Amino acid sequence: QVQLEESGGGLVQAGGSLRLSCAASGRTFSSYNMGWFRQAPGKLREFVAFISWSGSTTYYADSVKGRFVISRDNPKSTLYLQMSSLKPEDTAVYYCATHNGGSYYLVAAYDYWGQGTQVTVSS
C-alpha cells in the first residue's frame, strides 16, 4: 500500500503559476507510474497528466498541454505538477494517484489516491 498527500494548492490570478507536490510513503514510489487528475464542482474527475515510473514518458490532457508539466523525483518519493498560464477553468481539486495498469486517462486505471488540494484561479 502507498499513501499520497498533495500540497501546493491555493488561490491565484489568471495567468499565474502554481506547483503542486504529491508526497508518497509506503511502498516503493519509484515502481509506480503516476497521474494527476482534477475535479471541478459538479463535474466528473478528469485526467490531467501521466508520468511513467522512470519519468521518460509523459501524457497530458489537451486542455493543459503546453501549460502544465508533470515530473517526479524518485529519491524524494515526490510527484510534481507545474502549472503555468492558469485559467479560471483550471479551478478544481487536484489529486495524485498511482497507476495500476490500463488506459492512463481513465480514473479506473488508478488505485491509490491522495485527498486532493484545491486550486482556485480568479479572473
Backbone as JSON, one array per atom type, in Angstrom:
{
  "sequence": "QVQLEESGGGLVQAGGSLRLSCAASGRTFSSYNMGWFRQAPGKLREFVAFISWSGSTTYYADSVKGRFVISRDNPKSTLYLQMSSLKPEDTAVYYCATHNGGSYYLVAAYDYWGQGTQVTVSS",
  "N": [[0.84, -1.18, 0.0], [0.37, 2.33, -0.57], [0.68, 5.65, 0.57], [-0.55, 8.85, -0.22], [-0.05, 12.34, -0.4], [-1.15, 15.43, -1.27], [-0.04, 18.8, -1.92], [0.37, 22.4, -2.1], [-1.63, 23.73, -3.43], [-3.87, 26.57, -3.96], [-5.0, 30.02, -4.09], [-4.93, 31.83, -7.06], [-4.28, 34.33, -9.51], [-5.63, 34.6, -12.84], [-3.47, 33.58, -15.43], [-1.34, 33.21, -13.8], [0.95, 31.09, -11.88], [1.39, 27.85, -10.36], [2.84, 25.31, -8.33], [2.21, 22.04, -7.75], [2.65, 19.47, -5.33], [3.14, 16.02, -4.58], [3.5, 13.93, -2.09], [4.77, 10.76, -1.4], [4.45, 7.77, 0.52], [5.2, 4.6, 2.03], [4.93, 1.82, 0.05], [7.41, 1.27, -2.55], [7.9, 4.16, -4.21], [9.12, 4.65, -6.67], [8.48, 2.53, -8.28], [6.03, 2.91, -9.37], [3.93, 4.02, -12.01], [2.5, 7.25, -12.37], [-0.24, 9.57, -11.89], [-1.98, 12.71, -12.42], [-5.1, 14.05, -11.6], [-8.15, 15.98, -11.82], [-10.97, 17.57, -10.28], [-13.74, 19.45, -10.75], [-16.35, 21.43, -9.2], [-19.44, 19.77, -9.35], [-18.73, 18.31, -11.55], [-17.31, 15.48, -13.32], [-14.44, 13.58, -12.25], [-11.41, 14.24, -13.9], [-8.79, 13.37, -16.19], [-5.49, 14.71, -16.05], [-2.61, 14.61, -16.25], [0.06, 12.26, -16.9], [2.79, 10.21, -15.83], [5.48, 8.04, -16.41], [7.11, 5.41, -14.46], [9.85, 5.87, -14.57], [9.99, 8.39, -15.46], [10.36, 8.88, -18.09], [8.33, 8.88, -19.92], [5.55, 10.83, -20.69], [2.17, 12.04, -20.6], [-0.49, 14.24, -21.52], [-3.59, 15.9, -20.87], [-5.47, 17.42, -23.45], [-6.4, 19.93, -22.78], [-4.55, 21.02, -21.04], [-2.12, 20.83, -22.16], [1.06, 22.06, -22.99], [0.93, 23.99, -21.07], [1.03, 22.87, -18.52], [3.32, 20.87, -16.63], [4.35, 17.69, -15.82], [6.31, 16.0, -13.42], [8.8, 14.06, -11.63], [10.52, 13.1, -8.62], [12.23, 10.57, -7.78], [14.08, 9.67, -5.71], [13.22, 11.35, -3.67], [10.66, 10.57, -3.4], [8.49, 11.97, -4.53], [6.0, 13.54, -6.46], [5.32, 15.95, -9.0], [3.45, 18.78, -10.24], [3.75, 21.25, -12.35], [2.16, 24.17, -12.97], [1.25, 26.54, -15.32], [0.31, 29.7, -16.83], [-2.34, 29.83, -15.91], [-5.9, 29.32, -15.99], [-9.28, 30.39, -15.34], [-10.92, 28.16, -15.72], [-9.34, 26.09, -14.9], [-9.77, 25.77, -12.27], [-10.25, 23.63, -9.6], [-10.29, 20.64, -7.53], [-7.28, 19.02, -7.13], [-5.83, 15.88, -7.67], [-3.43, 13.33, -6.92], [-2.39, 10.09, -8.04], [-1.76, 6.54, -8.05], [-0.91, 4.53, -10.8], [-2.39, 1.58, -11.92], [-2.38, 0.02, -14.14], [-3.76, -0.4, -17.45], [-5.73, 1.95, -19.41], [-4.24, 5.09, -19.36], [-5.62, 7.47, -19.01], [-7.96, 7.0, -17.72], [-9.98, 7.05, -14.79], [-10.45, 4.67, -13.5], [-8.15, 3.22, -13.89], [-6.42, 3.69, -11.89], [-5.34, 3.24, -8.52], [-4.5, 3.91, -5.73], [-5.13, 6.95, -4.08], [-4.63, 10.42, -3.31], [-5.81, 12.92, -0.93], [-6.38, 15.27, -2.13], [-5.88, 18.65, -3.35], [-6.87, 22.01, -3.28], [-7.23, 24.12, -6.03], [-7.68, 27.36, -7.05], [-8.52, 29.62, -9.49], [-8.68, 32.92, -10.19], [-10.46, 35.32, -12.16]],
  "CA": [[0.0, 0.0, 0.0], [1.09, 3.59, -0.6], [-0.08, 6.82, 1.0], [-0.25, 10.02, -1.03], [-0.51, 13.61, 0.16], [-0.94, 16.57, -2.15], [0.11, 20.13, -1.34], [0.74, 23.43, -3.06], [-2.77, 24.43, -4.0], [-4.15, 27.89, -3.43], [-5.71, 30.98, -4.93], [-4.01, 32.52, -7.95], [-4.95, 35.07, -10.6], [-5.47, 34.05, -14.19], [-2.15, 33.85, -15.97], [-0.33, 32.9, -12.81], [1.52, 29.75, -11.83], [1.45, 27.12, -9.11], [3.44, 23.99, -8.4], [1.65, 21.06, -6.83], [3.5, 18.35, -4.95], [2.46, 14.82, -4.08], [4.48, 13.15, -1.33], [4.36, 9.36, -1.27], [5.08, 6.96, 1.55], [4.74, 3.22, 1.98], [5.64, 1.0, -0.93], [8.4, 1.98, -3.33], [7.33, 5.14, -5.13], [9.75, 4.59, -7.99], [7.95, 1.43, -9.06], [4.7, 3.27, -9.85], [3.53, 5.1, -12.89], [1.67, 8.15, -11.57], [-1.07, 10.51, -12.63], [-2.72, 13.81, -11.8], [-6.47, 14.25, -12.03], [-8.8, 17.1, -11.16], [-12.42, 17.51, -10.24], [-14.4, 20.72, -10.5], [-17.68, 21.23, -8.6], [-20.5, 19.31, -10.24], [-18.19, 17.63, -12.74], [-16.6, 14.23, -13.09], [-12.98, 13.66, -12.13], [-10.84, 14.14, -15.23], [-7.36, 13.19, -16.34], [-4.68, 15.9, -16.31], [-1.27, 14.25, -16.73], [0.59, 10.94, -16.54], [4.22, 10.05, -15.96], [5.91, 6.67, -16.16], [7.89, 5.24, -13.25], [11.19, 6.41, -14.77], [9.89, 9.78, -15.9], [10.73, 9.0, -19.5], [7.12, 9.0, -20.72], [4.5, 11.68, -20.12], [1.0, 12.33, -21.41], [-1.26, 15.35, -20.98], [-4.88, 16.23, -21.44], [-5.36, 18.51, -24.43], [-6.74, 21.21, -22.14], [-3.43, 21.55, -20.26], [-0.88, 20.63, -22.92], [1.79, 23.3, -23.23], [0.84, 24.87, -19.89], [1.35, 22.08, -17.33], [4.42, 19.91, -16.76], [4.43, 16.68, -14.76], [7.67, 15.49, -13.2], [8.92, 13.29, -10.4], [11.82, 12.94, -8.0], [12.1, 9.27, -7.13], [14.75, 9.6, -4.4], [12.42, 12.09, -2.68], [9.31, 10.0, -3.41], [7.6, 13.11, -4.74], [5.48, 13.84, -7.79], [5.04, 17.38, -9.13], [2.71, 19.31, -11.37], [3.99, 22.68, -12.55], [1.04, 24.73, -13.74], [1.51, 27.91, -15.76], [-0.76, 30.31, -17.64], [-3.57, 29.27, -15.36], [-7.16, 29.88, -16.43], [-10.36, 30.11, -14.38], [-11.44, 26.8, -15.93], [-8.45, 25.14, -14.21], [-10.21, 25.68, -10.88], [-10.67, 22.27, -9.26], [-9.46, 19.91, -6.58], [-6.31, 18.23, -7.88], [-5.47, 14.64, -7.0], [-2.43, 12.45, -7.49], [-2.81, 8.71, -7.89], [-0.88, 5.52, -8.6], [-1.48, 3.84, -11.94], [-2.31, 0.13, -11.71], [-2.49, -0.66, -15.42], [-4.89, 0.05, -18.24], [-5.63, 3.25, -20.08], [-3.7, 6.06, -18.41], [-6.52, 8.61, -18.87], [-9.18, 6.56, -17.03], [-9.94, 7.02, -13.33], [-10.45, 3.27, -13.07], [-6.81, 2.66, -14.05], [-5.64, 4.15, -10.75], [-5.88, 2.65, -7.31], [-4.3, 4.73, -4.54], [-5.4, 8.37, -4.32], [-4.49, 11.35, -2.21], [-7.03, 13.61, -0.51], [-6.6, 16.38, -3.03], [-5.53, 20.02, -2.97], [-7.74, 22.93, -4.02], [-6.65, 25.19, -6.86], [-8.7, 28.32, -7.47], [-7.96, 30.63, -10.39], [-9.61, 34.04, -10.31], [-10.36, 36.02, -13.44]],
  "C": [[0.88, 1.24, 0.0], [0.14, 4.7, -0.16], [0.4, 8.03, 0.21], [-0.81, 11.26, -0.38], [-0.12, 14.75, -0.76], [-0.77, 17.85, -1.35], [0.43, 21.12, -2.45], [-0.4, 24.16, -3.71], [-2.96, 25.8, -3.38], [-4.94, 28.73, -4.39], [-4.69, 31.76, -5.75], [-4.82, 33.24, -9.02], [-4.72, 34.38, -11.93], [-4.14, 34.51, -14.77], [-1.01, 33.51, -15.04], [0.11, 31.44, -12.85], [1.42, 29.18, -10.42], [2.2, 25.83, -9.36], [2.83, 23.1, -7.32], [2.68, 19.97, -6.55], [2.63, 17.21, -4.43], [3.53, 13.96, -3.41], [3.94, 11.74, -1.1], [5.12, 8.68, -0.14], [4.49, 5.56, 1.47], [5.58, 2.45, 0.98], [6.5, 1.87, -1.83], [7.75, 2.86, -4.4], [7.85, 4.94, -6.54], [9.23, 3.45, -8.85], [6.6, 1.75, -9.7], [4.73, 4.29, -10.98], [2.54, 5.95, -12.09], [0.83, 9.07, -12.46], [-1.61, 11.63, -11.76], [-4.1, 13.87, -12.43], [-7.01, 15.49, -11.34], [-10.3, 16.93, -11.23], [-12.97, 18.86, -9.84], [-15.78, 20.45, -9.91], [-18.72, 20.83, -9.63], [-20.03, 18.57, -11.48], [-17.5, 16.33, -12.34], [-15.1, 14.49, -12.94], [-12.38, 13.41, -13.51], [-9.32, 14.05, -15.19], [-6.67, 14.51, -16.65], [-3.35, 15.5, -16.94], [-0.85, 12.91, -16.17], [2.1, 10.96, -16.7], [4.58, 8.61, -15.62], [6.83, 6.62, -14.94], [9.28, 5.88, -13.37], [11.17, 7.89, -15.12], [10.12, 9.97, -17.39], [9.51, 9.21, -20.41], [6.1, 9.86, -19.98], [3.37, 11.86, -21.13], [0.21, 13.45, -20.72], [-2.64, 15.4, -21.63], [-4.7, 17.4, -22.4], [-5.56, 19.87, -23.78], [-5.57, 21.83, -21.37], [-2.1, 21.46, -21.01], [-0.24, 21.97, -23.24], [1.77, 24.26, -22.06], [1.27, 24.15, -18.6], [2.51, 21.13, -17.65], [4.41, 18.98, -15.55], [5.86, 16.2, -14.65], [7.68, 14.72, -11.88], [10.36, 13.26, -9.93], [11.76, 11.65, -7.2], [12.86, 9.16, -5.81], [13.98, 10.33, -3.29], [10.99, 11.58, -2.59], [8.25, 11.08, -3.6], [7.27, 13.28, -6.22], [5.14, 15.33, -7.83], [4.13, 17.64, -10.33], [2.95, 20.81, -11.4], [2.92, 23.22, -13.48], [1.32, 26.19, -14.05], [0.35, 28.39, -16.61], [-2.13, 29.8, -17.2], [-4.8, 30.05, -15.81], [-8.23, 29.6, -15.38], [-10.92, 28.69, -14.52], [-10.52, 25.72, -15.37], [-8.83, 24.97, -12.74], [-10.8, 24.3, -10.6], [-9.88, 21.78, -8.06], [-8.56, 18.98, -7.4], [-5.85, 17.04, -7.02], [-4.31, 13.96, -7.7], [-2.86, 11.01, -7.2], [-1.77, 7.78, -8.52], [-1.6, 4.75, -9.7], [-1.31, 2.33, -11.76], [-2.44, -0.66, -12.99], [-3.73, -0.19, -16.15], [-4.68, 1.44, -18.79], [-5.3, 4.36, -19.1], [-4.65, 7.22, -18.13], [-7.82, 8.26, -18.13], [-8.99, 6.54, -15.52], [-9.8, 5.58, -12.84], [-9.08, 2.6, -13.18], [-5.9, 3.01, -12.89], [-6.22, 3.59, -9.48], [-5.69, 3.52, -6.07], [-4.38, 6.21, -4.89], [-5.07, 9.19, -3.07], [-5.82, 12.01, -1.9], [-7.35, 14.82, -1.36], [-6.16, 17.72, -2.45], [-6.31, 20.97, -3.87], [-6.91, 23.97, -4.77], [-7.79, 26.08, -7.33], [-8.03, 29.41, -8.28], [-9.01, 31.71, -10.59], [-9.38, 34.77, -11.62], [-10.07, 37.49, -13.23]]
}
